[in-house]
Amino acid sequence: MSSEADDAAEPASGTEPEATVADDPQAHSSPTVLLLGAGENGHDLVVALQHLGAAVVAAESQPDASAHAVADDARVVELADGEQLSALIAAVRPDYVVSATGAVAADALEAAEAAGIEVVPSARSTRLSLDREGLRRLAADELGLPTAPFWFAGSVTELEAIADHAGFPLVVKPLVALPGEGQSVLLRPDDVEPAWERAVSAGGRFTHDRVLAETVVEIDYEVTLLTVRTGDGPAGLHFSEPIGHRQVDGFAGELVVESWQPQPMGTAGLDAAKSIAARVVNALGGRGVFAVELLVRGDEVYFSDVTARPTDSAVVTVRSQRLDVYELHARAVLGLPVDTIMISPAAAELVYGTGDLDRAALVAGLATALQVPESDARVYATQVPATTARHRLSLALSTAADVTTARDRVQQVSTALRRLWER
């Protein structure tokens, strides 16, 4: 695929225009980062990288992506196509290739890594983020981490057999999807086929004919333990305070991702969580932010998942930490020092849906939301393709002296924001 620079007009005779990132990334003294994935998380990561002096080329499979508006250069490439992605890497010649999405061709990243380009966190980590089966087997079989009993099914018939063996309730998840998308809780045999169809159709650009099924473990709560890996050994691992989170269905088909920091944990449970996170992150290797998902019951901690990039549950760190998840990832990408200091208890609510913004009510709605003490709000009005089932509608953020108050405040902010979307 030819680069956009190839199609640019020839300069007037006798002139030498200043080189740009699109013309020649190596003409700049600042490091060049090729960011794969230009959504909302990519947007904030671009800004964090630029604040540290990096020039960022943001690539996405769709035009007019959020991060395209702030990046030094924007490219539209099918990231899941290995040939297109390899051609992009060859054209940009970046110092670093960073994935902000799971929808990338891992083989192209492996080729780039073999050619001496730094892939963050690593090509292997990116591949495993696409291969939930491989990741779960790494955790359970190779590392011996405690997990809920799980199976993988390649057909409705196999899933029915698993349900007969494991019993109900049973959770069925797609191998790749947005948070909560395509997930079902099976309570009876009649739920099996609808759960299969929902899971295999939830992967967007990646389709999978296999699903993860796991028994429902009685837990007290779920946590995300942000683990920043900057190098080898104990000194190369940094843990944030645990982040509590939950996903709930709102009205009119909304999905609400609520998170708060810190999630109170006992000393034994927190030590177990850090041990699990350290083992799985070191096994994946590379550097950057790893969002390790854990299930907790008393002092018992079970590994659930890990994502090698900023995740939605970590957006609460925008208000809770001195360095938020995007700044931590940017520093780790560039090999700079990090800290995970929490400055205030905080809570966040991120709402996904399909509504259209009621612009006439925007100012009044924001005024109501921001009357809540120590609150902040983001409204996402970016146009999205008609094929997108859900997109971000709003983000509410609040701080307080304690988590309970912060969660109460953020629910007030989020309720006011959700009235801005037409039903």
ChimeraX attribute file (.defattr): number of C-alpha atoms within 10 A of each C-alpha:
attribute: neighborCount
match mode: 1-to-1
recipient: residues
	/A:1	11
	/A:2	10
	/A:3	17
	/A:4	14
	/A:5	13
	/A:6	11
	/A:7	8
	/A:8	10
	/A:9	7
	/A:10	7
	/A:11	9
	/A:12	8
	/A:13	6
	/A:14	6
	/A:15	7
	/A:16	8
	/A:17	8
	/A:18	7
	/A:19	12
	/A:20	15
	/A:21	20
	/A:22	18
	/A:23	17
	/A:24	14
	/A:25	22
	/A:26	16
	/A:27	11
	/A:28	13
	/A:29	10
	/A:30	15
	/A:31	19
	/A:32	24
	/A:33	27
	/A:34	26
	/A:35	27
	/A:36	24
	/A:37	26
	/A:38	32
	/A:39	22
	/A:40	18
	/A:41	20
	/A:42	29
	/A:43	22
	/A:44	19
	/A:45	25
	/A:46	29
	/A:47	19
	/A:48	20
	/A:49	24
	/A:50	19
	/A:51	12
	/A:52	15
	/A:53	14
	/A:54	21
	/A:55	25
	/A:56	29
	/A:57	26
	/A:58	29
	/A:59	29
	/A:60	27
	/A:61	19
	/A:62	16
	/A:63	15
	/A:64	18
	/A:65	24
	/A:66	23
	/A:67	27
	/A:68	24
	/A:69	14
	/A:70	19
	/A:71	23
	/A:72	19
	/A:73	20
	/A:74	24
	/A:75	25
	/A:76	18
	/A:77	19
	/A:78	19
	/A:79	25
	/A:80	19
	/A:81	16
	/A:82	17
	/A:83	14
	/A:84	17
	/A:85	24
	/A:86	19
	/A:87	16
	/A:88	23
	/A:89	18
	/A:90	12
	/A:91	19
	/A:92	21
	/A:93	19
	/A:94	26
	/A:95	20
	/A:96	23
	/A:97	26
	/A:98	27
	/A:99	26
	/A:100	26
	/A:101	23
	/A:102	24
	/A:103	25
	/A:104	25
	/A:105	21
	/A:106	25
	/A:107	19
	/A:108	22
	/A:109	27
	/A:110	18
	/A:111	15
	/A:112	22
	/A:113	18
	/A:114	12
	/A:115	9
	/A:116	10
	/A:117	17
	/A:118	20
	/A:119	26
	/A:120	28
	/A:121	26
	/A:122	22
	/A:123	27
	/A:124	19
	/A:125	25
	/A:126	28
	/A:127	20
	/A:128	20
	/A:129	23
	/A:130	21
	/A:131	14
	/A:132	19
	/A:133	16
	/A:134	13
	/A:135	21
	/A:136	22
	/A:137	14
	/A:138	17
	/A:139	21
	/A:140	16
	/A:141	12
	/A:142	11
	/A:143	14
	/A:144	12
	/A:145	20
	/A:146	16
	/A:147	18
	/A:148	16
	/A:149	12
	/A:150	18
	/A:151	18
	/A:152	18
	/A:153	18
	/A:154	14
	/A:155	16
	/A:156	18
	/A:157	13
	/A:158	14
	/A:159	23
	/A:160	18
	/A:161	14
	/A:162	19
	/A:163	24
	/A:164	12
	/A:165	9
	/A:166	16
	/A:167	15
	/A:168	15
	/A:169	15
	/A:170	22
	/A:171	19
	/A:172	26
	/A:173	25
	/A:174	28
	/A:175	23
	/A:176	24
	/A:177	22
	/A:178	15
	/A:179	14
	/A:180	17
	/A:181	18
	/A:182	21
	/A:183	22
	/A:184	20
	/A:185	18
	/A:186	22
	/A:187	14
	/A:188	13
	/A:189	12
	/A:190	10
	/A:191	15
	/A:192	22
	/A:193	15
	/A:194	12
	/A:195	22
	/A:196	27
	/A:197	15
	/A:198	17
	/A:199	25
	/A:200	24
	/A:201	16
	/A:202	22
	/A:203	18
	/A:204	15
	/A:205	14
	/A:206	16
	/A:207	15
	/A:208	16
	/A:209	15
	/A:210	20
	/A:211	24
	/A:212	21
	/A:213	25
	/A:214	20
	/A:215	19
	/A:216	16
	/A:217	16
	/A:218	10
	/A:219	13
	/A:220	10
	/A:221	15
	/A:222	20
	/A:223	28
	/A:224	29
	/A:225	25
	/A:226	30
	/A:227	27
	/A:228	28
	/A:229	28
	/A:230	26
	/A:231	16
	/A:232	12
	/A:233	10
	/A:234	10
	/A:235	9
	/A:236	15
	/A:237	21
	/A:238	17
	/A:239	18
	/A:240	20
	/A:241	22
	/A:242	24
	/A:243	24
	/A:244	23
	/A:245	23
	/A:246	15
	/A:247	16
	/A:248	12
	/A:249	13
	/A:250	14
	/A:251	11
	/A:252	10
	/A:253	12
	/A:254	19
	/A:255	22
	/A:256	23
	/A:257	21
	/A:258	24
	/A:259	28
	/A:260	31
	/A:261	31
	/A:262	21
	/A:263	18
	/A:264	14
	/A:265	17
	/A:266	10
	/A:267	10
	/A:268	12
	/A:269	17
	/A:270	19
	/A:271	14
	/A:272	17
	/A:273	26
	/A:274	20
	/A:275	12
	/A:276	22
	/A:277	27
	/A:278	21
	/A:279	14
	/A:280	20
	/A:281	24
	/A:282	17
	/A:283	15
	/A:284	21
	/A:285	18
	/A:286	23
	/A:287	28
	/A:288	30
	/A:289	31
	/A:290	27
	/A:291	26
	/A:292	25
	/A:293	22
	/A:294	22
	/A:295	22
	/A:296	21
	/A:297	14
	/A:298	12
	/A:299	14
	/A:300	15
	/A:301	24
	/A:302	20
	/A:303	21
	/A:304	19
	/A:305	19
	/A:306	27
	/A:307	20
	/A:308	29
	/A:309	27
	/A:310	25
	/A:311	21
	/A:312	18
	/A:313	26
	/A:314	25
	/A:315	23
	/A:316	30
	/A:317	29
	/A:318	17
	/A:319	23
	/A:320	26
	/A:321	20
	/A:322	16
	/A:323	19
	/A:324	22
	/A:325	30
	/A:326	27
	/A:327	23
	/A:328	27
	/A:329	30
	/A:330	26
	/A:331	23
	/A:332	22
	/A:333	24
	/A:334	20
	/A:335	13
	/A:336	12
	/A:337	10
	/A:338	19
	/A:339	15
	/A:340	19
	/A:341	14
	/A:342	18
	/A:343	13
	/A:344	20
	/A:345	24
	/A:346	32
	/A:347	35
	/A:348	35
	/A:349	29
	/A:350	22
	/A:351	26
	/A:352	21
	/A:353	21
	/A:354	19
	/A:355	18
	/A:356	13
	/A:357	19
	/A:358	14
	/A:359	13
	/A:360	9
	/A:361	12
	/A:362	15
	/A:363	11
	/A:364	12
	/A:365	19
	/A:366	19
	/A:367	12
	/A:368	14
	/A:369	24
	/A:370	19
	/A:371	12
	/A:372	16
	/A:373	14
	/A:374	15
	/A:375	22
	/A:376	20
	/A:377	19
	/A:378	15
	/A:379	17
	/A:380	16
	/A:381	15
	/A:382	14
	/A:383	11
	/A:384	17
	/A:385	10
	/A:386	8
	/A:387	7
	/A:388	10
	/A:389	13
	/A:390	18
	/A:391	21
	/A:392	22
	/A:393	24
	/A:394	21
	/A:395	25
	/A:396	28
	/A:397	30
	/A:398	31
	/A:399	26
	/A:400	19
	/A:401	10
	/A:402	14
	/A:403	20
	/A:404	13
	/A:405	15
	/A:406	24
	/A:407	24
	/A:408	14
	/A:409	24
	/A:410	30
	/A:411	20
	/A:412	18
	/A:413	28
	/A:414	23
	/A:415	15
	/A:416	18
	/A:417	25
	/A:418	23
	/A:419	15
	/A:420	23
	/A:421	17
	/A:422	11
	/A:423	11
